[in-house]
Amino acid sequence: MDPTPKTSPDEVVTLVVKHRIKPGLEADYEAWLRRIVRIAGERPGHLGVDVVRSKQGGLALFTCVLRYGTTA
C-alpha cells in the first residue's frame, strides 16, 4: 500500500488572508497589495487572486483569496 496521497491535476490549494487596515493607511496598503498580487501571479501554479473589501468598526477590511494548482 502506497501511503502517498494521490492528487488530481484538478485539485486547488486555496489560501485566505485577512488584513485590518487603520484609517488613513488604505492607500499604502492598496499599493503594497498590488505589488504582492503581481508577485503571486508570477509563481508556478498560480490560478488567481480575489480581493474582497469591506469595513468593520472604522477599519478597512481586506480578504484576499489566493488559489494555486497543486501540481505546481
C-alpha positions, 0 to 999 in steps of 0.5 A: 500500500502506497501511503502517498496521497494521490492528487488530481491535476484538478485539485486547488490549494486555496489560501485566505488572508485577512488584513485590518487596515487603520484609517488613513493607511488604505492607500499604502496598503492598496499599493503594497497589495498590488505589488504582492498580487503581481508577485503571486501571479508570477509563481508556478501554479498560480490560478488567481487572486480575489480581493474582497473589501469591506469595513468593520468598526472604522477599519478597512477590511481586506480578504484576499483569496489566493488559489494555486494548482497543486501540481505546481 
